């Protein structure tokens, strides 16, 4: 009856988590660069909520790096404080669940 069952431990493993984090950080970094480029030329921009969503999904390092490499959103306190705060919170959650589990 359950011969076609998927073993989730094969999908949600450390290797795949690392690959995911690398990819989401690259996406967040590139999104900051694209938004800066679009801002420079007065084109249609990436919504701030999308940038925050990328950081919330694990792209904090890429978002922060992109913010300073491209000098983008560095005068907006919600980004200067928000991106690192989200990253620190996510690190604490990972440490908490790693130590408890």
C-alpha positions as CSV (number, residue, x, y, z in Angstrom):
1,X,0.0,0.0,0.0
2,X,2.9,2.4,0.8
3,X,5.5,1.3,-1.7
4,X,5.5,4.7,-3.5
5,X,6.2,6.6,-0.3
6,X,8.8,9.4,-0.4
7,X,11.5,9.4,2.3
8,X,11.6,13.1,3.3
9,X,15.0,12.6,5.1
10,X,16.5,12.2,1.6
11,X,15.1,15.5,0.5
12,X,15.6,17.6,3.7
13,X,19.2,16.8,4.5
14,X,22.2,19.1,5.3
15,X,23.5,19.0,1.8
16,X,20.3,20.3,0.3
17,X,19.9,22.9,3.0
18,X,23.3,24.3,2.2
19,X,22.6,24.3,-1.5
20,X,19.3,26.1,-0.8
21,X,21.0,28.7,1.4
22,X,23.7,29.4,-1.2
23,X,21.0,29.8,-3.9
24,X,18.7,32.1,-1.9
25,X,21.6,34.3,-0.9
26,X,22.8,34.6,-4.5
27,X,19.2,35.5,-5.5
28,X,19.0,38.1,-2.8
29,X,22.3,39.6,-3.7
30,X,21.4,39.8,-7.4
31,X,18.0,41.2,-6.6
32,X,19.7,44.1,-4.7
33,X,22.0,44.7,-7.7
34,X,19.1,44.7,-10.2
35,X,17.0,47.0,-8.0
36,X,20.0,49.4,-7.7
37,X,20.5,49.4,-11.5
38,X,16.8,50.0,-12.1
39,X,16.8,52.8,-9.5
40,X,19.8,54.4,-11.3
41,X,17.9,54.5,-14.6
42,X,14.5,55.3,-13.3
43,X,12.9,52.0,-14.3
44,X,10.3,49.8,-12.7
45,X,11.7,48.6,-9.4
46,X,11.6,45.5,-7.3
47,X,9.2,45.9,-4.4
48,X,10.7,46.3,-1.0
49,X,8.5,43.5,0.3
50,X,10.1,41.2,-2.2
51,X,13.6,42.1,-1.0
52,X,12.5,41.5,2.6
53,X,10.8,38.2,1.6
54,X,14.1,37.0,0.1
55,X,15.9,37.8,3.3
56,X,13.2,36.1,5.4
57,X,13.6,33.0,3.2
58,X,17.2,32.7,4.3
59,X,18.9,35.3,2.0
60,X,20.1,37.6,4.8
61,X,23.8,37.4,4.0
62,X,23.2,38.0,0.3
63,X,20.8,40.8,1.0
64,X,23.2,42.5,3.4
65,X,26.2,42.0,1.1
66,X,24.2,43.4,-1.9
67,X,23.0,46.4,0.2
68,X,26.6,47.4,0.8
69,X,28.3,46.3,-2.4
70,X,25.8,48.2,-4.5
71,X,25.3,51.0,-1.9
72,X,21.6,50.4,-2.2
73,X,19.0,51.0,0.6
74,X,21.8,52.0,3.0
75,X,19.9,55.1,4.0
76,X,16.7,53.3,4.9
77,X,16.8,52.3,8.5
78,X,14.3,49.5,8.0
79,X,16.8,47.8,5.7
80,X,20.0,48.8,7.7
81,X,18.4,47.4,10.9
82,X,15.9,45.0,9.4
83,X,18.1,42.8,7.3
84,X,20.7,42.1,10.1
85,X,17.9,41.7,12.7
86,X,16.3,39.0,10.5
87,X,19.6,37.3,9.9
88,X,20.4,37.3,13.6
89,X,17.0,35.9,14.5
90,X,17.3,33.1,11.9
91,X,20.8,32.2,13.3
92,X,19.4,32.0,16.8
93,X,16.5,29.8,15.6
94,X,18.9,27.5,13.8
95,X,21.2,27.3,16.9
96,X,18.2,26.7,19.2
97,X,16.7,23.9,17.2
98,X,20.2,22.3,16.5
99,X,21.0,22.3,20.3
100,X,17.5,21.1,21.4
101,X,17.0,18.5,18.7
